[in-house]
Amino acid sequence: MTTPVREGQTYAGTSRLVQYANFVKLPHTIFALPFALVGATLASYHAPVTMAMVGWIVLAFTSVRFAAMGFNRVVDRDVDAANPRTRMREIPSGALGVREAVAAIVVACGLFLWASWQLNPLCGKLSPLALAWVCFYSYTKRFTRWSHLVLGFGLSIAPVGGYLAVSGVWPDPFWMPLVLSLAVTTWVAGFDVLYALQDITFDREQGLHSIPAMFGETRAITIARVLHLVTVVSLATVGVATGGGWLYFVGVGIAALLLGYEHSLVKPGDLSRLDAAFFTMNGIISIAFFACVLAERLA
């Protein structure tokens, strides 16, 4: 009998804290949180930022991500139980009950709505729409191959939300947040396409939709590369729109180089280094880009 293997990027241990951290893949929060802070940093050129604002932004992002990931785990519990790669997740394995998981999700939703209203009325009014969208994603793999873009758009709310949290108003030029959102959408969608390469056979057998299941490994990797090219172009465009200096564009260059390296790790027929590509590189990309944006602001 084969011993179940613990999924990557999870913590060892059986405490309740560890179970909840693994339930929502807490380390993944680092992927998009820096982009929320990028939005706040760009807005700081036009409005003051306080430590309280930063705290509410972090709480809002962390809680909505907990709610979205937890909701996905509840909705997909039967699918996860059938997939050898995911059957040891907390709900299928019995480590967490569905009622307990739902209760935690409700608390996270409440924290997100509360934190959003603490920031400003605009964020408060938009928060239910953001919450509805990130939860809607959980159903999309059942009817569209483009669920990767839905996920990307959900996380792309982070930098726009970070900007609005500080400014309280839509910026000029009006299209700048939309391009910043496009950068994060394509970034997330691209690495989600790569991640989905692991489940091509399972998705096809279960009638689930994804770009890899529809187009195969080679074309899916090409699509991911195109998406990440759009990411780099979009980040550069935001820099032009905001009058970004050389440090900003150093950040764009670092992101481009790391994305290129990420794609060098994943090849058709060889997914052995996919974990390194998905988890490590994307965390480094978001942190490095935010560090450059922040360094320019403080210079």
ChimeraX attribute file (.defattr): number of C-alpha atoms within 10 A of each C-alpha:
attribute: neighborCount
match mode: 1-to-1
recipient: residues
	/A:1	3
	/A:2	4
	/A:3	5
	/A:4	11
	/A:5	11
	/A:6	14
	/A:7	13
	/A:8	11
	/A:9	14
	/A:10	17
	/A:11	15
	/A:12	10
	/A:13	10
	/A:14	10
	/A:15	10
	/A:16	11
	/A:17	10
	/A:18	14
	/A:19	19
	/A:20	19
	/A:21	15
	/A:22	20
	/A:23	20
	/A:24	22
	/A:25	18
	/A:26	18
	/A:27	14
	/A:28	15
	/A:29	16
	/A:30	16
	/A:31	19
	/A:32	26
	/A:33	23
	/A:34	23
	/A:35	27
	/A:36	24
	/A:37	25
	/A:38	26
	/A:39	26
	/A:40	28
	/A:41	24
	/A:42	22
	/A:43	24
	/A:44	16
	/A:45	13
	/A:46	11
	/A:47	14
	/A:48	12
	/A:49	16
	/A:50	10
	/A:51	8
	/A:52	11
	/A:53	19
	/A:54	18
	/A:55	13
	/A:56	21
	/A:57	27
	/A:58	18
	/A:59	18
	/A:60	28
	/A:61	25
	/A:62	20
	/A:63	22
	/A:64	25
	/A:65	29
	/A:66	25
	/A:67	27
	/A:68	24
	/A:69	21
	/A:70	24
	/A:71	23
	/A:72	18
	/A:73	23
	/A:74	20
	/A:75	15
	/A:76	15
	/A:77	19
	/A:78	13
	/A:79	17
	/A:80	20
	/A:81	17
	/A:82	13
	/A:83	14
	/A:84	13
	/A:85	17
	/A:86	18
	/A:87	20
	/A:88	18
	/A:89	22
	/A:90	23
	/A:91	21
	/A:92	21
	/A:93	14
	/A:94	10
	/A:95	16
	/A:96	16
	/A:97	13
	/A:98	17
	/A:99	10
	/A:100	10
	/A:101	19
	/A:102	16
	/A:103	11
	/A:104	17
	/A:105	22
	/A:106	14
	/A:107	13
	/A:108	22
	/A:109	22
	/A:110	16
	/A:111	19
	/A:112	28
	/A:113	21
	/A:114	16
	/A:115	23
	/A:116	25
	/A:117	18
	/A:118	17
	/A:119	23
	/A:120	17
	/A:121	13
	/A:122	17
	/A:123	22
	/A:124	18
	/A:125	13
	/A:126	14
	/A:127	22
	/A:128	14
	/A:129	10
	/A:130	19
	/A:131	18
	/A:132	12
	/A:133	18
	/A:134	23
	/A:135	21
	/A:136	16
	/A:137	21
	/A:138	21
	/A:139	13
	/A:140	18
	/A:141	17
	/A:142	14
	/A:143	12
	/A:144	14
	/A:145	17
	/A:146	15
	/A:147	22
	/A:148	24
	/A:149	21
	/A:150	21
	/A:151	22
	/A:152	24
	/A:153	23
	/A:154	24
	/A:155	28
	/A:156	26
	/A:157	26
	/A:158	29
	/A:159	27
	/A:160	24
	/A:161	28
	/A:162	31
	/A:163	27
	/A:164	21
	/A:165	28
	/A:166	26
	/A:167	23
	/A:168	17
	/A:169	13
	/A:170	15
	/A:171	14
	/A:172	10
	/A:173	9
	/A:174	9
	/A:175	13
	/A:176	21
	/A:177	23
	/A:178	15
	/A:179	21
	/A:180	25
	/A:181	28
	/A:182	23
	/A:183	28
	/A:184	28
	/A:185	25
	/A:186	27
	/A:187	28
	/A:188	27
	/A:189	25
	/A:190	28
	/A:191	26
	/A:192	20
	/A:193	25
	/A:194	27
	/A:195	17
	/A:196	17
	/A:197	23
	/A:198	17
	/A:199	17
	/A:200	19
	/A:201	12
	/A:202	16
	/A:203	21
	/A:204	14
	/A:205	10
	/A:206	12
	/A:207	12
	/A:208	19
	/A:209	19
	/A:210	27
	/A:211	24
	/A:212	26
	/A:213	23
	/A:214	15
	/A:215	14
	/A:216	15
	/A:217	23
	/A:218	13
	/A:219	14
	/A:220	22
	/A:221	23
	/A:222	14
	/A:223	19
	/A:224	23
	/A:225	22
	/A:226	13
	/A:227	22
	/A:228	26
	/A:229	18
	/A:230	19
	/A:231	27
	/A:232	21
	/A:233	16
	/A:234	22
	/A:235	26
	/A:236	20
	/A:237	17
	/A:238	21
	/A:239	20
	/A:240	14
	/A:241	15
	/A:242	14
	/A:243	10
	/A:244	17
	/A:245	13
	/A:246	13
	/A:247	18
	/A:248	25
	/A:249	19
	/A:250	15
	/A:251	23
	/A:252	25
	/A:253	16
	/A:254	18
	/A:255	24
	/A:256	19
	/A:257	13
	/A:258	18
	/A:259	23
	/A:260	14
	/A:261	13
	/A:262	22
	/A:263	20
	/A:264	11
	/A:265	16
	/A:266	20
	/A:267	15
	/A:268	12
	/A:269	8
	/A:270	10
	/A:271	16
	/A:272	12
	/A:273	13
	/A:274	20
	/A:275	16
	/A:276	13
	/A:277	23
	/A:278	19
	/A:279	19
	/A:280	15
	/A:281	19
	/A:282	23
	/A:283	19
	/A:284	16
	/A:285	22
	/A:286	21
	/A:287	21
	/A:288	19
	/A:289	24
	/A:290	23
	/A:291	18
	/A:292	20
	/A:293	26
	/A:294	18
	/A:295	12
	/A:296	17
	/A:297	16
	/A:298	8
	/A:299	6
